[in-house]
Amino acid sequence: MRTALVTGGTTGIGAAICAALQAADLRVAATYSGHEARAASFTEATGIPTFRWDVSDHAACAAGVAQVETALGPIDILINNAGITRDSSLLKMSEEAWKRVLGVDLDSCFNMAQAVVGGMRARRWGRIVSIASINGQTGQFGQTNYAAAKAGMLGFTKALALEVARDGVTVNAVAPGYTDTEMVAAVAPEIMKTIVARIPVGRLARPEEIARCVAFLVADEAGFITGSTLSVNGGQAMI
């Protein structure tokens, strides 16, 4: 049985991804950075073990991966899902808000992939999927930090895919549109109404719809897909 690790996997899209991978008969683990009680409830409900560390910390990622592999075996599938927002116009954005979003959303891809890709190459099989965003493709007012991080994910995906393609490791990204999660629920209702009005299908995505795309990309049958970005945005941006 193969092992999958989902960063930020206890809530929202991450939790849906964990459930989809578990349903695909994979051994699944999830990381989280806070909310101990929520992580405990997640494990109790799903049986999926959780591990706490800061994915923006390179040393913590290396140590965390070692801990997961000791407990569950080599990591065959990595889902870079952890992400945060700190929205503000550029003129008002603090340096901390810029660095924190880039650290959690983009640096984590380097930190986590570097910790697992050597083992994947040695075993001649692996899957890395990073959860980007429509806003990394189109931009969004007040999100220079988030859009930069998510756009960076797409370039990271393409470059790493070239490095490991001959080793049986695929590297892809999924770029969700606006999805019904706690993060999106925090958007002011009047702004959300204008966002939904721009989505041709007329609604937000469900987390399970994003998870289904991830499950497809990590399957054995998806071995010829690498360096790609799967846009899942209800037609809002046809890229």
Secondary structure, DSSP 8 states (H G I E B T S, - for coil): --EEEETTTTSHHHHHHHHHHHHTT-EEEEEESS-HHHHHHHHHHH---EEE--TT-HHHHHHHHHHHHHHH----EEEE-------B-GGG--HHHHHHHIIIIIIHHHHHHHHHHHHHHHHT-EEEEEE--HHHHH--TTBHHHHHHHHHHHHHHHHHHHHHGGGTEEEEEEEE-SBSSHHHHTS-HHHHHHHHHT-TTSS-B-HHHHHHHHHHHHSGGGTT--S-EEEESTTSS--
